[in-house]
Amino acid sequence: MFEVLDLNFQEQQEIIASYVLRGPTGVTLIETGPGSTVSTLLAGLERLGIDKDEVTDILITHIHLDHAGAAGYLARLTGATVHVHHVGAPHMIDPSKLLASAGRIYGQQMGPLWGDFLAVPPQQVHALQDNDVIDAGGLKITALDTPGHAYHHMTYWLDGTCFTGDIGGVRLPRYTHMRLPVPPPELHIPLWKQSVRRLQALKPERIAPTHFGPFEDAQNHLESILEKLDAVSDYVRALKLAGESNEQIIPQLTAWLADMARAEGVDEKGVQRYEIIVPSYMNVTGLLRYFRKVEGLNI
């Protein structure tokens, strides 16, 4: 039905996935990964016997660098149409604001981590609305507007599979443990819960998050997201209300998340990989901004 390419981000296995769907009239990619892994993606397509000219469509769940960074390069290389949430579409055409924002976070690590983020030619961008049905290489894929991690987030539905980007959380193969990426600036926990409940109502057969699926226990997976949203936000909120500084909260959250992962059967290498995908410092920044901007807490 689909194939999974491991992009070996930062030479780590099973961190970022790109999904390959072969349709009757072309090949579709769901997620491109960052610009820093584009050579790995192209080598993976070659191993699958897919020529670049066969790629007709690229579906991006949202415009964060680890999901969409290589889309511009691939669009120029293949001529494929890039399908993306209508709020994110302008940033794919002109990524200057996106890159400036990311640069403030990552500084000199921007290049080594993410590589180049090239603009997508405007004529190759398809701005998506909720429930749009995309003809992608002859496959009918439905775009579902699923905010919470970001306002510009789409989940893609095809034949019982949800390709969930980051709204589907982070879960490494062979584990049940779930960790949630809750970074700034658009985290909105009630909207995230609404998005998850919408997916639950569809009764998917499998979940395919970008980090790093697929998984067949879809309902348990989705229910775990709801539980972990409450758990991580309650933990950080309590520390902040107790007077802890941001600098004090980060190592406490790191240790708390690691202990939770161990308790749920994750080995030490897995604990480290979860932290690579979902850095605790970024979760603290995202949650504290959410508490101020959405919950109205004076912290």
C-alpha positions as CSV (number, residue, x, y, z in Angstrom):
1,M,0.0,0.0,0.0
2,F,2.8,2.4,0.9
3,E,6.5,2.2,1.6
4,V,8.6,3.9,4.3
5,L,11.9,5.6,3.6
6,D,14.1,6.2,6.7
7,L,15.9,9.5,6.1
8,N,18.6,8.8,8.7
9,F,18.4,12.3,10.2
10,Q,21.7,13.1,11.9
11,E,22.8,9.5,11.1
12,Q,20.1,8.2,13.4
13,Q,17.7,5.5,12.3
14,E,13.9,5.9,12.5
15,I,13.8,9.6,13.3
16,I,12.1,11.0,10.2
17,A,10.1,9.1,7.7
18,S,9.0,9.9,4.2
19,Y,6.1,7.8,2.9
20,V,6.1,6.6,-0.7
21,L,2.8,5.8,-2.4
22,R,2.7,4.3,-5.9
23,G,-0.4,5.3,-7.8
24,P,-1.6,4.3,-11.3
25,T,-0.4,7.6,-12.8
26,G,2.5,8.6,-10.6
27,V,4.4,8.4,-7.3
28,T,3.4,10.5,-4.2
29,L,5.6,11.4,-1.3
30,I,4.1,12.3,2.1
31,E,6.7,14.4,3.8
32,T,10.1,15.2,2.3
33,G,12.1,15.6,5.5
34,P,14.7,18.5,5.7
35,G,17.0,19.7,3.1
36,S,19.9,18.0,5.0
37,T,18.5,14.5,4.1
38,V,17.5,15.1,0.5
39,S,20.4,12.9,-0.8
40,T,19.2,10.0,1.4
41,L,15.6,10.5,0.2
42,L,16.8,10.3,-3.5
43,A,18.9,7.3,-2.8
44,G,16.0,5.6,-1.2
45,L,13.8,6.3,-4.2
46,E,16.5,4.8,-6.4
47,R,16.6,1.7,-4.3
48,L,12.8,1.3,-4.7
49,G,13.3,1.5,-8.5
50,I,11.6,5.0,-8.7
51,D,12.9,7.6,-11.1
52,K,12.7,11.2,-10.0
53,D,10.5,11.9,-13.0
54,E,7.8,9.5,-11.7
55,V,7.2,11.7,-8.6
56,T,4.1,13.7,-9.4
57,D,2.9,14.8,-6.0
58,I,4.3,15.9,-2.7
59,L,2.1,16.1,0.4
60,I,3.3,18.1,3.4
61,T,1.6,17.8,6.7
62,H,3.0,21.1,7.9
63,I,5.8,23.5,7.0
64,H,8.2,22.8,9.9
65,L,11.7,22.2,8.6
66,D,11.9,18.5,9.5
67,H,8.8,17.8,7.4
68,A,8.9,20.2,4.5
69,G,12.5,21.4,4.2
70,A,13.3,19.5,1.0
71,A,10.0,20.2,-0.7
72,G,11.3,23.1,-2.8
73,Y,14.4,21.2,-4.0
74,L,12.3,18.2,-4.9
75,A,9.6,20.3,-6.6
76,R,12.2,21.9,-8.8
77,L,13.9,18.6,-9.5
78,T,10.8,16.6,-10.3
79,G,8.2,19.1,-11.4
80,A,5.8,17.6,-8.8
81,T,2.9,19.5,-7.2
82,V,3.4,20.4,-3.5
83,H,0.1,20.1,-1.6
84,V,0.1,22.0,1.7
85,H,-2.3,23.7,4.2
86,H,-3.5,27.0,2.8
87,V,-2.0,28.9,5.8
88,G,1.4,27.3,5.1
89,A,1.3,27.6,1.3
90,P,2.6,31.3,1.2
91,H,5.7,30.2,3.3
92,M,6.5,27.5,0.8
93,I,6.6,30.1,-2.0
94,D,8.5,32.6,0.1
95,P,10.2,30.9,3.1
96,S,12.1,34.0,4.3
97,K,9.9,34.6,7.4
98,L,9.9,30.9,8.3
99,L,13.7,30.7,8.0
100,A,14.2,33.9,10.0
101,S,12.1,32.5,12.8
102,A,13.8,29.2,12.8
103,G,17.2,30.9,12.7
104,R,16.5,32.6,16.0
105,I,15.9,29.2,17.5
106,Y,18.7,27.2,16.0
107,G,21.4,29.8,15.2
108,Q,24.5,28.4,13.7
109,Q,23.0,24.9,13.8
110,M,20.5,25.8,11.1
111,G,22.7,24.6,8.2
112,P,24.0,21.3,9.8
113,L,20.6,20.3,11.1
114,W,18.2,21.3,8.3
115,G,20.2,22.1,5.2
116,D,18.7,24.4,2.5
117,F,15.0,25.2,2.4
118,L,14.3,26.3,-1.2
119,A,11.2,28.1,-2.3
120,V,8.6,26.1,-4.3
121,P,7.7,27.6,-7.6
122,P,4.2,29.2,-7.1
123,Q,2.7,27.3,-10.0
124,Q,3.6,24.1,-8.3
125,V,1.9,24.9,-4.9
126,H,-1.6,23.6,-4.2
127,A,-3.1,25.3,-1.2
128,L,-5.4,22.9,0.7
129,Q,-8.6,23.4,2.5
130,D,-10.3,21.0,5.0
131,N,-11.7,17.9,3.3
132,D,-10.1,18.6,0.0
133,V,-9.7,15.4,-2.0
134,I,-6.3,15.3,-3.8
135,D,-5.8,13.4,-7.0
136,A,-2.2,12.3,-6.3
137,G,-0.8,10.0,-8.9
138,G,-4.2,8.6,-9.4
139,L,-4.9,8.0,-5.7
140,K,-7.7,9.9,-4.0
141,I,-6.3,11.3,-0.7
142,T,-8.3,13.4,1.7
143,A,-6.8,16.3,3.5
144,L,-8.0,16.9,7.0
145,D,-7.3,20.2,8.8
146,T,-5.9,19.1,12.2
147,P,-4.5,22.0,14.2
148,G,-3.0,21.8,17.6
149,H,0.7,21.2,17.0
150,A,0.5,24.0,14.5
151,Y,-2.4,25.9,12.9
152,H,-1.2,24.9,9.4
153,H,-1.4,21.2,9.9
154,M,-3.0,18.6,7.7
155,T,-3.5,14.9,8.2
156,Y,-3.9,12.8,5.1
157,W,-6.4,9.9,4.9
158,L,-6.2,7.0,2.4
159,D,-7.9,3.7,2.7
160,G,-8.0,3.5,6.5
161,T,-4.5,5.0,7.0
162,C,-3.9,8.4,8.7
163,F,-0.6,10.0,7.8
164,T,-0.6,12.2,10.9
165,G,2.5,14.4,10.8
166,D,3.1,15.7,14.3
167,I,-0.6,15.7,15.4
168,G,-0.1,11.9,15.8
169,G,2.7,12.4,18.2
170,V,6.1,10.7,18.2
171,R,6.5,7.0,18.7
172,L,9.4,4.8,17.8
173,P,9.0,1.4,16.3
174,R,8.7,-1.5,18.7
175,Y,7.5,0.7,21.5
176,T,4.1,1.8,22.8
177,H,5.6,4.9,24.4
178,M,4.4,8.2,23.1
179,R,6.1,11.6,23.4
180,L,4.4,14.8,22.1
181,P,6.2,17.6,20.3
182,V,4.7,20.8,21.9
183,P,6.9,23.5,20.6
184,P,6.2,27.2,20.1
185,P,4.6,29.2,18.6
186,E,1.3,27.7,17.7
187,L,0.7,25.0,20.3
188,H,-3.0,24.8,21.2
189,I,-3.9,21.8,23.4
190,P,-7.7,22.0,23.1
191,L,-7.5,22.2,19.3
192,W,-5.0,19.2,19.4
193,K,-7.5,17.2,21.4
194,Q,-10.3,18.1,18.9
195,S,-8.1,16.9,16.1
196,V,-7.3,13.6,17.8
197,R,-11.0,13.0,18.5
198,R,-11.8,13.7,14.9
199,L,-9.3,11.0,13.8
200,Q,-10.7,8.6,16.4
201,A,-14.2,9.1,14.9
202,L,-12.8,7.9,11.5
203,K,-11.8,4.6,13.1
204,P,-8.5,4.3,11.2
205,E,-6.9,0.9,10.7
206,R,-3.4,2.3,11.1
207,I,-1.5,5.5,12.1
208,A,1.5,6.6,10.2
209,P,3.3,9.5,12.0
210,T,6.3,11.1,10.5
211,H,8.3,10.2,13.6
212,F,8.1,7.1,13.1
213,G,5.4,4.7,11.9
214,P,3.3,2.9,10.9
215,F,1.4,1.4,13.7
216,E,-1.6,-0.9,13.6
217,D,-3.1,-0.2,17.1
218,A,-4.6,3.1,15.9
219,Q,-7.2,3.7,18.7
220,N,-4.7,2.9,21.5
221,H,-2.2,5.2,19.8
222,L,-4.7,8.1,19.6
223,E,-5.9,7.6,23.1
224,S,-2.3,7.8,24.3
225,I,-1.9,11.2,22.7
226,L,-4.8,12.6,24.7
227,E,-3.4,11.2,28.0
228,K,0.1,12.5,27.3
229,L,-1.2,16.0,26.4
230,D,-2.7,16.3,29.8
231,A,0.3,14.7,31.6
232,V,3.0,16.9,30.1
233,S,1.1,20.1,30.3
234,D,0.0,19.4,33.9
235,Y,3.6,18.6,34.9
236,V,5.2,21.7,33.5
237,R,2.4,24.0,34.6
238,A,2.7,22.8,38.2
239,L,6.5,23.4,38.2
240,K,6.0,27.0,36.8
241,L,3.3,27.8,39.3
242,A,5.5,26.6,42.1
243,G,8.0,29.3,41.1
244,E,10.5,27.2,39.1
245,S,12.5,29.1,36.4
246,N,12.6,28.0,32.8
247,E,16.2,26.9,33.4
248,Q,15.2,24.7,36.3
249,I,12.2,23.2,34.5
250,I,14.1,21.9,31.5
251,P,16.3,19.3,33.2
252,Q,13.4,18.3,35.4
253,L,11.2,17.7,32.4
254,T,14.0,15.8,30.6
255,A,14.4,13.5,33.6
256,W,10.6,13.0,34.0
257,L,10.1,12.2,30.4
258,A,13.1,9.8,30.4
259,D,11.7,8.0,33.5
260,M,8.3,7.7,31.9
261,A,9.8,6.2,28.7
262,R,11.8,3.7,30.8
263,A,8.7,2.7,32.7
264,E,6.9,2.1,29.4
265,G,9.6,-0.3,28.2
266,V,12.0,2.0,26.3
267,D,15.7,1.1,26.5
268,E,18.4,3.7,27.0
269,K,19.2,4.1,23.3
270,G,15.5,4.7,22.7
271,V,15.3,7.3,25.5
272,Q,18.1,9.2,23.8
273,R,16.4,9.0,20.4
274,Y,13.1,10.3,21.8
275,E,15.0,13.3,23.2
276,I,16.6,13.9,19.8
277,I,13.2,14.0,18.1
278,V,11.4,16.0,20.8
279,P,13.9,18.1,22.7
280,S,12.7,18.9,26.2
281,Y,13.9,22.5,26.1
282,M,11.7,23.2,23.1
283,N,8.7,21.6,24.8
284,V,9.2,23.8,27.9
285,T,9.3,26.9,25.6
286,G,6.2,25.9,23.8
287,L,4.2,25.0,26.9
288,L,5.1,28.2,28.8
289,R,4.1,30.3,25.8
290,Y,0.8,28.4,25.5
291,F,0.1,28.9,29.2
292,R,0.6,32.7,28.8
293,K,-1.1,33.2,25.4
294,V,-4.0,30.7,25.5
295,E,-4.6,29.9,29.2
296,G,-3.9,33.5,30.2
297,L,-1.6,32.5,33.1
298,N,0.7,35.3,34.4
299,I,3.8,33.2,34.4
